[in-house]
């Protein structure tokens, strides 16, 4: 892991992380052939950091091709490593191996042993993920031999080799490589990696049958984990030790690999003992008379024992030959009887087969006749069916085209609507901390926010137009157009006066009593309007002016939440409205102001599919008041997603928050 991290730093020395992908792409458009590989590699690395591995691979491949064309070996090598890393992260392991393998000649030629080590190690990781363990072992071994790396990095590779050995049941080899890793970790400690490696080594020893060493390695792992606070590793160790103790208690007579090795060693030891104590005749001649008699007796006893063993073996062989001859005779007799029985069974089977064949031929004839009739009917009907299918396909194609055109038009309308709404850039001129959480139910929204930033004050409006989608969006565009005229052209900045003029404008457009020369001029009246709140924040006097129509504002000051409610007057339903519950509030530094529509707390969700409700909405704002406005925005989006739990969004959602 340290090697991988160092290499990533090596490839990012140009500081590409500080540049946006868009800026790099702009640079690429005007770059010459010499500059392109470096910029393409930078884009690939930026996409890699953003975890867009497919895009990262594409740009890395472009960098490789351009670097080859201008013979820039350094950028070609950089591109191959980038392509290998992104393919590995994208779990395209076969492709990643190809990139790393192609990087090896260039890295070797550059005498970059660290990069050669990294390429082989990465190939080993990819082969392990593909469960090609022998190829993985070969790659890891080349990584070890290609570099002078020592300590924890080399130990990590030996641990990976041990894992692959264990995966293909090479228990002795797995133990050997894990122990090499353990020795290296002892000289260059890496507590996290060493404790996990020792857990795996303990399990291999247990599988091999050496339970004492298994428990010893697991106890060492536990001690390292406890000293460093690795609670999960401690749990794994305890579970493994318990499993080993159960296996020891329930061990059957079946021998493990460890038992077989122990028996082999014992037999070799006994054989050596016998060779040491039974002397040859030549050795006996050199002894004294008394000792010669003793040794000759011992040799005679051994010869007698061998003779008896040979006689017993000969008797066993004679008895076995007799049994075999008797069994052979009986077997031949049974074989003759079996052949006769088989011939009789085959005769019966042939008669039955003949009867079945006749019945089958009759059935095939009837089926063929029926099939021919069905084919004729199918051919006749298929012509009409094909004609109808062609007509339906043509109609579907026309519907798809119309639907695409409509969707494209609505998407473009959304761009127009977004250009009219209050933006983070506009609010930034007066408020350093703010957020706008806008989530339309459809492509375009019936909720909108709008602002005008003056020299000393800021006018902010937030409205929920009746309906959503295209009808609501049209109403919002009309309202924004009217606000632009009232505030920016006429210079009206008092919230109550703004709502009075907005009401008259909307009623003038949709009202039911517009007349000209005593006659109605608008026969299609619109009974729906909007719920809106308008505030004016004076940065000089720290006074907030409020007015609202069927909508509210929330303020959190000194940990207490206050709600300012608008009047119950329906905006746009009549002319001459005057009361909009106008209020003034003194503001303090750190006060939080929230304007919102009803979409958030009307959203159904949770376990019972109920609404979020205003009370829970206010509690949510209070609980997160200490967070920055950017963090609040992210938190509220996450809460909404969890609450919905996959349910359909029921209304447009809009929340605007500012910190004084």
N, C-alpha and C positions, 0 to 999 in steps of 0.2 A: 504493500500500500504506500509506503514511503517513496519507493521508486516511481510509482505512478504519479504521485503528487508532485515530485520534483520535476518530472518530465512535462507535466501540464504547466508548471511555472516557466519552464524553459521555453515552451512554445508561445507563451503569452507575454514575453518581455516587451513587446511593442506597445503594450498598454491598450489592447483592443477592447478590454472590458469597459473602459470609460467611454467608448464610442458606441453609438446606437447602430443597429443593423441598417437602418435607413440611410444614415450618413455614409456608412461603408459602401452601400449599394450605389449611392450617388457618386462616390469617388471611383467606383469600378466603371461606371459609364464613360467617364472621361480619361480613364487610365490607359497608358500605352502597354505594349506586350510585355515589357520588362516589369511593370508594376502589378499587372493582373494577378500572377500567382500569389504574391504576398497578401493582397487585399482579399482574394477568394479564400485563402487560408484563415484570414482574420474573421471573415463572415462565418466560415464553418465553425470556428472556435466560439464565436458569439452565440450561434445557434445551439452549440453543444452546451454552453452554460445555461441557456434557456430550456434545456432538455427537449429540443426539437431535433432529434437525432437523424431523422430522415432527411431534413433540409441540410443538416450539417454534412451528411455523407455526400449529397449532391454537389455542394460547393467544394468540398475536399477533392472530389473526382475532377472537377473543372480545374482546380489548382494543379493537380497532378499532370493533366494533359498540357496545360499552358507551360508549366515548368519544363516538361520534356521537350516541347517545341523550341524553347530558348536555351535548353541544356543547363537549367538552373538546378543543380543536384540538391542543394540545401532546401529549396522550397518543395521539390518533388518528394524528398524524404519527410518533410513536415506534413505535406498533404497525405502521404501514405499512412503516417501515424494517426493523423486526424481522422481519416476514413476508417482506419481499423478501430479506433476508440469509439466513434459514433456507431459503427456497425455492431460492435460488441455490446454497447448500451442498448441498442435497438433489438438485441437478441438475434441478430443475423450472423450466427457464429461462423458458418462456412465462409461467408463473404469476408468476415473480419480476418480469418486465418489467411486468406489470400493477400489482403493488404499488408499484414504483418510480415508474411513470408517474402513479399516483394521488397519490403523495406530492408531486409537483412543484408543484401549485397551492398546497398548504398551506405548503411551504417557501418559495415565492416571496412569498406573502402575509406570512410571518414575516420576510422579508428576510434569510433565512439562505442566503447565497450559497455557503457551504461545503457545505451539505446539498444544494443544487441541483446543484452540481458532482458530488457523490458519487452522486446518483441517476442523472444522465446517464452518468457513467462506469460505473456498475454495469449500466445498460441496454446500454451498448456491449459490456461483457464478456459478457452473456447472449446478445446477438445474434451475437457472434463465436463462442460455443460452439455456437450453432444453425447456424453457417455462413451467416448472413444478413448478408453483409459490407457491403452498401450501407447497410442500416439501422444497422449498427454504426458505420460511418464517420459517418453523420449524428448519431448520439448522442454520439460522442466530440467532434465539432466543436462541438456545443451545449455540452458540458462545458467546452471551452476558452473559448468566448465568454461563458459564464455567470459566470465567476469571474475574480478578479484574481490567481489563483495564478500563481506564477512558479517558475523553477528546476526541481528534479528532478520535482516532482509534474506540472507541465505537460509536461515532457519525456517522462514516462511515457505520457501520453495521445497525444502526437504519435507515439511509437514504436508504440502500438497501432494508430493510423490507418495508419502505414506498413505494418504487418503485414497489415491488411485490404486495402490497395491491392495488395500483392504477391499475396495470395490470389486476386484477380480479375484478375491480369496487368496491372495498371496500374503498370508499372515506373517510369516517370518520376515519377508522383505518389508512389510509395513512396519513391523516393530523396529527393524534396523534403521529405517529412515526417520521414524518418529524419535528414536533415541538420539540420532544425529542432531535433529532439530532441538531436542532438549538440552544437549551439551552446548550448542551455540547460544541458546537462550540463557543458559547459566552464566555465560561470559558477557552477554549483551542483553540484559533483561528487557522484556516487553510484556508486562504482566497480563494484559488482556489476551494477546495472541497465545502466550505460553500456557495460561490456564485452560483455554479451550483446547489447545493441542494435547495437553496432559489428559483431559477428559477423553478425547478420542483414543489416545494411547492406552488408557485404562480399559476401554471397551475392547480394543484389539487383543490385549493380554487376556481378557476374560473369554473372548471367543476362542483364543488359542488354547485356553485351559489352565494358564498360569495365574490362578486366582490371587496368590499372595502379591505378585508384582502388580497385578491390576489394582488391588486395593491400595498398595503403596503409592502408585502414580496418582490415583484419585485423591488420596489424602494430601499429597503435595499440591494438587490443583485447588483443593478446598482451602488450604492455608493461604495460597496466593490470592484467591478470590476474596476471602474474608479480610485480608490485610488491605485490599484495594476497594472494598465495597461493591464487588460484583455479585449482587444477590442472585441473579438468574443463573450464573455459573454455579453458585453454591447449591441451588436447588437441583441442577442437573447432576452434580456430583453425588448428592444424597440419594437421588433416585437410582443412579447407576450402582452405588454401593449396596443398596437394598436389593437390587436385582441380582447382584453377584452372590450375596449371602443366601438368597433363596435357591439359586442354582447349585451352590455348594451343598446345601442341606438336602436337595432333591436329586443329587447326582446319582445316576443309574450306573450299571456295570459297563456301559458303553465307554470306550476309551477316547480321550481327546487327543489332538495332535501333540500336545505337551506330554501326555502319558506315553504315546508311542515313541517319542524321542527319548524319554527316560528309559524305556525298556531296551531300546537299541543300545544305549550307552552301557546299561547293566550287562547285556550279553557280551559286548566287546570286552568289558572288564573281566568277566568270568573266563572268557577264552584266553585272555592274557595270563590270568592266574594259572590255568591248567598248563599252558606252555612253560610257565616259569617253574612249576613243581615237578613235572614228569621229565626226567632227563633221558637223553639218548644213550645207547650202549657205549658209544665212544666216550661219553662223559663219565659213565660208571666205571670204566677201566682205570681211570685216574684216581679213584677213591680207595680208601683202605679196605681190607678184607671184610671187616665187620660192616662197614657202610655199604660195600658192594652187595652183601647179602640182603641188607634192608632194601636197597634200591631195586635189586633184581626181584625180590618178592613183590614190591610195589608195581614193577613193570609187568610181572606175571599176572597179578590180580587185574591189572588194567586190560591185558590181552584176553584173559578169561571172560571178563565183562563184555568186551567187544565181540568175542565169539558167541556168547549167549545172545547178545542183541542181534547178531547176524542170523543165528538159527531161528530165533523168534520171528524175525522179519521174513525168512524163507517160508516158515509155516503159514504166516499170514498170506503170503503170495499164493501158495498152493491152494489154500482154502478159498481165496478170492477167485482163482481160475476155475475151481470146481463150481462155485456158485454162478460164475459167469456162463460156463458151459450149460448148466441146468437152465439158467434163465434164458439163454439163447434158444434152447430147444422149445421151451414153453412159448417164447415170444414168436418163433416161426409158426407154431401151431395156431396161436391166436391171430397171427397175420393172415394165414390161409382162411380162417373163419371170417375174419374181417373183410377180406376180398370178396368172398361169396356173398356176404351180407350187402356189401357195397354194390355188387352187380345186380342183385335183386332190387335194391332201392333205386338204382339208375334206370332199370326197366320200368318200374312204376312211374318214375319221374318223367320218362320219355312219353309214356301214354298220356299222363296228365298234361304235359306240354303240348302235345298234339291237339288235345281237346281245347286247350286255351287258345292256341293259334287259330283254330277254326272260328271260335267265338270272336276273337279279335278282328279277323278279316271281315266278318259280318258287321261288327260295330264300326270299323273304319269306313266301310262302304256307305253305311247310313250317315255317318258323320260327314263324309265328303259331299254327299248329296245335299245335306242341310247347309254345309258351309258354302257351297256354290250358290244356293238360293240367297243366303245372307249377303254374299259378295255382290250379287246383282242388285239387291235392294240398297246396299251401301253406296254403290257407284251412282245410282240414280239420286239418292238423297244428298250425296256429298256435293254435287254441283250446286244445289240450292243453298246448302249450308256454307259453302265457300263464298258464294256471292254475298250472303248476309254478313259473314265474317269480314269480308273486304269492306263492306259499307260501314260496319261498326268500327273497324280499324281507322278508316278515313275520318269518321266523326270524332273518334278519340284523339287523333292527331290534331284536328282543328281545335278541339277543346283544350288540349295541352298548350297549343300555341296561344290561344286567347288567355288561358290562365297565366302563362309566362309573361305575356304583355301586361296583364293587370298587376301581377306581383311586382314587375319591374317598375311600373308606374307608382305603385304604393311605396316601394323602397326609395324612389326618387323624392316622393312627397315627404318621406321621413327626413331626408337630408335637408329639405327646405324648412321643415318644422324645427329641426334641431338648430338651424342657423338663427331662428328667431328666439329660441329659449335662452333663459339666463345660463351663463356658462361659468365654469370655474375660473377662467381667465378674467372675466368681468368682475366677479366677486373678489378676486385677488387684489384688485386695486384698493379696496377699502378694508378687507378682512383677511388677516394673515392665516386664520384657521377657519375652514368652512368645508362643507361637502354637499353634493347633490346626488341623492339616491333616486334614480329615475328608471323604472322598469315597466314599459308599456305591456298591456295584456296582448295586444296585437302589434303589428309592425309600427303603426302610428298611434298616438296617444291622445286621449281627451283631457289629461292632466297637463298643466304647463306651469313653468315658473318664469318670471321676467324681472329684470332689474334695470335701473338707470342710476349710474354713479355720478353725483354732482361734486362740486368743490368741497362742500361742508357736510352734505348728507347723502344718503343712499335710499332710493325708493325700491322696495322689493315687493312683488306680488306672487301669490301662488293660488291656482284655481283648479277646480275639479269640474269640468264641463259635463253636462248630462250626456251619457252614452260613452262609448269608447270606440276605438278603431277609426274608420274614415269619418263618420258623422261627428264624433267628438273632436277629431283633429281639425275639421273645418271650422267648428265653433271656436276652438282655441286660436286659430289663425285670425279670425275676425276680432276676437277679444284683444289679442296682442297688437293688431293694427290700430285698434281704438286707443289702447294704452300709449302707443307710440305718439299718437296725435295729442292726447290729453296732457301727457307729462312733458314730452320733448318739444312739441310745437307750441302748445298753449302755456307751458310753464307751470302747470298745476302740480303741487307737491304735497298738499294736505290729503291724507288717506280718505277722509270722508268726501271731500270735493271730487277726488278721483273716482270714487265709486258712484257718486251721483251722476257725473257726466257719462261714465261707462254704462250705467243703467239706462240713461236716456238714449244713448247711441244704439244699444241692443234692442230697446223697445221700438226705436225708430225703424230698425230693420225688420223685426219680427212681430211687432205689436198688432193687435186686432182692431184698433180704432183709428188707424191712419186714414185720413180722408182728403180728397181733393175736390173742391167745389161741391161739397156735401155728399160725395160718393166715396165708398171704400176703395182704396187702391191696392190693398194686399189681401187677397182671398185665402192664401195659405198661411195661416198663423202658426207660430211656433210657441208651444207652451213651456218648453224646457229652456233652462238658462244655465247658470253655473253657480257653484259655491266658491267664494273667493275671500282671501284675506290680503290686505295691503298694509305695509308698515313703512315708516320713514325713520331711519336711524341717523340722528345728528351726531357726527363724531366730535363736533366742537362743544356742544352743551351736554353730551351724553344723555339725551332725551330720546325715547322711542315713542312715536305716535302710532296708534293702531286703529284700524276700522275693518269690519268684516261682515260678510253676508253668508250666514249658515256655515261658517267655518271658523276655526279657532287657532290661537297661537299658544305655545307653551314656552315658559321661561324657567330656567333653573338658576337660582341665585343663592349662594351660601348653603347649598345642599337641599334647598326647598324648591318644590315645583309649583308654579302658578299657571293657571289656565285663563287666557283672555278669550271670551266667547264673542262671536259676531252676532248680529241681529238675526231674527228669523225671517227677515224680508227676502223674498225671491227676487234676485237680480234679473232684470229683463222682462218681468211679468207686468209692469205698470210704470207710468211716468211719474216724476215728481217725488220719488222716495228721498227722504231726508235723514232718517235715523239709521246709522250703521254701527251703533255702540262704540262711538269714538272714545279712546282712552289715551292718557299719557303716562309713561313709566320712566322714572330715573334709572339709569343703567350704571353698573359697576364693572370694573375690570374682571374678566373671567366669567361673566354671565353667559349662559347658553340660551340661544333663541332657536326654536324649531317651528317651521311652517310645514304643513303636511296635508295630504288628501286622506280619504277614508279607506284607500285600497289596502294598506298594510293590515290594519286591525279587522277588516272585513274578510281577510283571507281565511279559508277553511283549512284545517289541518289537525295535527296532533293525532293521538290514538283514537279519538272519538269523532274526528272530522268536524269539529266545531270551529267557530270564528276565534280569531286571536283576541278580539275585544279591546276597547280603549284603555281599560284599567291595566291590563297586562302590558299594553303599549307604553303607558306612562312609566310603569315599573321598570321596563326595559331601558328607557332613557335614563332614569335615575341610577340604575345599576352600572351604567357605562359612562357616567358623566366625567369621570377622571381621565378617561382615555382621550387621545388626540382625536380631532375630527376625522382624519383619514382612517384611524383605527376603528372609530365608531362606525363609519360607513361599511368597512369590511365586516365588522361584527354583525351589523343589522342584516346584511346580505346573507351571511352564514345562518343566522337565526331563522330568516324567512325560508331558506332552502330546507333546513331541518324540519321546520314546522309543516311545510307543504308535503314533504315526504313523497314526492312524485305526483301529487294531486295537481289538477289544472288550476292555473291562475285565474281568479274570478274577476279581477278589476285592475285598472291601471294603478300603479303604485308610485308615489312621489313624496320624498322627504327632503327638505332643505334645512341645513343647520349651520349656524355661525357662532363663533365665540368672540365676545367683545374684548 
